[in-house]
């Protein structure tokens, strides 16, 4: 017997890919039909997350489609490739709905079409992409290349939020999932919040939907990201709370009107701090993101805010994720006095 989640058949085409993209569905087991519902096998330990999302958990027989791990099945599908290529194949990948993104070693590149087809078949993906050089430029555009399929737009369901975007044009930092969840858990009752780097709504949406914020101003400079920000505001039912702003956040009008400012950017974040200090109220909070060497992040945050000439108190600094050797992405919660 295995744990399963019941999904209405009328919703299955939309919901099952969302849950799969979150890594909650056991892809090695068969989905069965039960009346007007589908019984979808889930990964052990994900029950609480699915219950929080409002789904019913049941038990039923697990009909295994393929007992071998997907990594083993991929190696079997590609067994005719040279040994050094097989050793270099990625054994981890990222899902966005039914799109898979890989980091592909240069030894695999001459065989990328063959590799893409094999991963698509084993992982039931409509599109397989590779990310040769990561995110680049001020607008944080990815360097995505399609190696199988053609459709690069999908939806990621995470912590009760739908994020729709095009993986070939927009980055999605999966490593920031804990921080997006933390934003959802804040108490922003009655607050005015400014998200200076909104993207497609990474932090804007959980704040607007779950924290009790009165109004969230979401600023985004990248037109592609802004287009999906608008879609996601509508999709998540927060049109009345979110004011999207297209353009450079340093052109925001108004002074001392924000109870909270989110600065979800890294490496050049300090260049935007003067604007954040201009719009935040006394007693307000700035969630300041940046990258620092792991042994000097406290000193650096102190120095950056001291140089700005405002009274402040650092309430919390937390590592978000590793960024490079000996360098991590941190977020500091700083109260302006």
Secondary structure, 3 states (H helix, E strand, C coil): CEEEEEEECCCHHHHHHHHHHCCCECCCECCEEECCEEEEEECCCCHHHHHHCCCEEEEECCCECCCCCHHHHHHHHCCCCCHHHHHHCCCCCEEECCEEEECCCHHHHHHHHHHHHHHHHHHCCCEEEEECCCCECCCCECCEEEEECCCCEEEEEECCEEEEEECCCCCCCHHHHHHHHHHHHCCCCCCEEEECCCCCCCCHHHHHHHCCCCEEEEEECCHHHHHHHHHHHHHCCCCCCEEEEECCHHHCCCCCCEEEEEECCCCCHHHHHHHHHHHEEEEEEEEEEEEEECCCHHHHHHHHHHHCCCCEEEEEEEEEEEEECCEEEEEEEEEEC
